[in-house]
Amino acid sequence: MLSFIPSPLRGVLATLLLALNTLFWCWPLFAVTLLKLLLPFRFAKRVLNVMMSFIQEAWITCNKGWMRLVCVTRWDVDGLAGLDYQHSYLVTSNHQSWVDILVLQHLLNRRIRPLKFFLKQQLIWVPVIGLCWWALEFPFMKRYSKAYLAKHPEKKGKDLATTRHTCAKFRDNPVGIFNFLEGTRFTRNKHDQQGSPFQYLLKPKAGGIAFVLDAMGEQMHALLNVTIHYPDGNPNFWALLSGELRQVVVRIEKLEIPQEFIGKSYDQDEIYRLAFQKWVNNLWEVKDAQLARLHQKFQPARSA
């Protein structure tokens, strides 16, 4: 452990290790991606998909290594038992920080298949890592405002088409599909602007996971409903890099996906859409109450 090193130096070291780790694994990933483009055969794709999963999991494992090196984090986690690497899962979580993604990868790596995140279209331009996300076939979503759709109705349903096209690639293999239901990171300003009825959450957007269930719901073994709490307050990414992430509390609940929500058309069936939105809102009410209990139970860590 490097806790004796001043946190700014730990942050610089962790940044270098993250960059080196990404650069090291991106080249075999790009090579496998090129082979997939050149060998469009079903058997070849299945073998190459296994190799891509190994590369993604190895990258995450190395990230776990530098996280342990620069930071002594107290983890309080419940709900990992009973997960099966051979099953497909739909995963969702509350969203407070970019740190959430590394927390989820840290806990779920090699317990379930590597997570495929729904990402904003702009993130494809992030240097190196954006191309890695594209190679790993993460679904990039381009969101349009209601005003834009009113002027360009031909764009309506593009997200659904993207989701269906992406999910079709995963039908032959177990997969972990991840979606932040809130769609963006929680801040008090966003909460107030929305008029969110929840204390610790933004309003959930049900469409993303509904489209996944429409496209491949029969393949999903369960919904993993993850709740993340940081007793010391929502950390920025530098807090993780500099070793200042002292406590992380995670609760994972494995839920059965109601059969009536599988294979339905969210954008065309209004009765189903309202029922699905009610189900998602109920999940969020329970999550908000759970976060309230976690805030009461876990106190901020004292600085050494």
N, C-alpha and C positions, 0 to 999 in steps of 0.2 A: 504494500500500500504506500501511496505517496502523499499521505495526509500531512506530513511534515513540511511539504513544499507549499509556499504561498499560493493561494487559490488562482491569482492571475497566471502564474506559470503553469499550474495544472491545466488551466483552460487552454493555453497555447499548446501544451503537449497533447491534450486530448483532441484538439482540432487537427493537429498534424497526424495523429494516429487514425482518426476518422477518415481524413483525406487519403492517407496511404492505403488504408484498408479498402476504401472504395475504388481507388485506382488499380489496386492489385487484382480485385475480383471482377472489375468491369471488362477486362480484356478477354478472359475465358467466356464471360457471358456474351459479349459481342460475337465471339467466334462461334458459339453454339447457335446464336440467333441467325448468323449468316448461313449455317448449315441447314437450319429449319427452312430458310427461304429457298435454298438450293435443292433440298430433298423433301418435296411436298407429299411424302408418302405417310400413310397412317402409322405404320410400325416405326418408321424413323422418327416421326414427331413424338411418339410416346416415349421412346428412349431419350430423345433430346430434352423433353419436358422434365424427365427425372434428373437429368444433368443440370438443368436450370434451377430446379428446386434445391439441389445440393449446393449450388453456388450461392443462392439466396440465403440458405440456412447457414452456410459457412461465413458469409459476410456478417450475419446477425450474431453468430457465435463470437467472432472477433470483436464486434462492438461490445458485447457483454464483457469481454476481457478488459478493454480499456476503461469501461465503466467501473469495474471492480478495482482497477488499478488506481484511479484518481479519486474515487468517491466511496466513503463508507456509508451506505444507505441502509436504513432499517426498513425491511419489507414486511408488511403484514398482508398476507394474501390468503384468500379462501375461495375454493371452487375449482381448483385445478384437477382434482381427482375425477377419474371416469372419462376423461377426454380420450378420443381414439384417433390415431394418426390415419387410419384407413377410411374415415368418414369425412363427408363434406359438412361444413358449418357455415351458417350465416352469423356474422359477428357484428355487434354494434356497441357503442360506448358513449358516455358523455365526453365532451371535448373542451379542454381548458388551455392546452399548450401544445407546441410541437413535441414536447417531451412525451406526450401521450403515446405517440407512435412507437418510440423506442421502448417505452414501458410495456406496451402490448407485445411487441416483438420479443422482448426479453423474457416474458412469462410464457408465451405460447409457442416459442420456437421449438420445433421437433415434437411438440405435444399434439399439434394439429398441422395440417399442410400450411405452407407459407401464405400469409395473408395477401390478398389482392385488394388494394385500396381504391375507392372511388376518389379521383383527383380532379381538381380544377384544370381546365384546358391550359391555362397560362403556365402551370407548373412543368409542362413538357420542356420549357425553355431553361429550366434550372441546369447549369452546366454539369455535364457528366451524368448526374443522378437522374435528370429528366429523361435522358436517353436510356438509362438502365430501366426506369419505370416502363418506358415504351417497349423495350425488349422483353420485359417480364409480362407484358400484355395487361398492365393495369388499365382499367377503364378511365379514360379522360372525358370529363363531362363539361360541356359548354352551356352555361346557364344563361337564359335570356330573361330580361325583365318583362313584366306584363305589357308595358308600353311598347317595347320592341316587338313582342309577339303580335300586338294589335296591328302594327304596321307591316309585319312580315309573318303572316299566318302560316306560310309554307315551312317555317322553322319549328312549328309546334310538333312535339313528339320526337324530336331528334334525339333527346336524351334516352328515351325508351328504345329507339332503334339501336343506339350505341350500346346500351346495356344488354339487349338481346343478342347483338352480334358478338359481344365479348363473352357472355355466358355460354354461348354455343360452343366456344372453343374449349370449355371446361367439362363438357358433358361426359367425356370418357375417363376422366381422372378425378379423384377426390380433390377438393379445393376449399380454401377458406376465403369467403367473400366478406370484405369489411366495408362498413359504411358508417360515418359519423352522422347520426340522425339529425343533429342540430345544424349540420351543413357548414358551420363555422365555429371558431373558438369563442367560448363564453367570455364576455366582459360585462361589467355592470352597465356600461353605456348601451351596448347592444340589447341587454336585458330590458332596460328601461324604454328604449325606442320601440321594442316589440310589444311592450306591455305584457311580457310573459307572465302567465299565471303561476309559474313555479318559482321557488326561492333560489335555487342553485342551478337552474337549467334554462336554456333557451327553448323556444317552441320546437317540437320535433317535426321533421319533414318526412312524411311516410312514403313518398313516391319512390325513392331510391330502392329501398328494400322490397317494396311491392313489385317493382319491375323485375327484381331478381327472382322472386317467388313465381312471377308470371313465366319467366323464361326457363327456370330450372328448379322450381320448388320441390318437385318429387325427388330430387337428388339430395336435398338438404336434410341431414340427420337431425339437426336441432338449431335453435337460436341461442348463441352465447351472448347474454346480456351483461356487459361489463360496466362496473362503476369504479371510477378512479377518484381518489381523494388525496390531496396534498396538504397535510396538517400545517405546514409552514407557509401556505399560500401558493397560488399558481406559479410555478417556476417558468422562467424563460429558458431558452436553449443554452444560454451561457451558464446558467446555474448548474445544469447537468455537466457541461464540459469542465467547469472549474471546480467540481467536486462539492457543490453546495446543496445537492439534493439529499437531504438527511432522512426524510421519511416518505414512503409511498404506501398507501393503503388501497388494496384492490379487492373487489368482491365480484366473483364470476358466477352467474346463475345460468344453468343449462335449462332451456325451456322448450317444450314441444311446440312445434308450429302447427296451429289449427289447420286441419285438413281443408276447411272451407276457404282458406286464403291461398291455396296452391293452384296455380294454373288459371287464375282469373285475370280479367282485363281491367287494370286499375283505371285506365284513362277512358274506358267506355262503359263500365258498369258502375253506375252511381250508387246503387245500394251496397255493393261490395266495397266501394271506395269509402263510404261513410262508416261502414262497420270496421274496416281496416284502420282508419284514422282513430276510431274510438279505442281499438285495441292498443295501438301505439301510444295514445295519450294515457291510457291506464298504466302501461309500462313506465311511462315517464312520471306519473304520480307516485308510483311505488319507488322509483329511483330517487326522486326528490326527497321523499320521506327517509329513505336510507341515507342519503347524503346529510340530512339534518342530524340523524343519529351519529354518523361518523364525525361530524363537526363537534358534537358534544363529547364523544368518547376520546378522541385523539387530540392531544394538546401539542402546540408547536414545540419542536426540539430546542433544547437550550444549547447555545453556542459553547464550544469547549473553551 
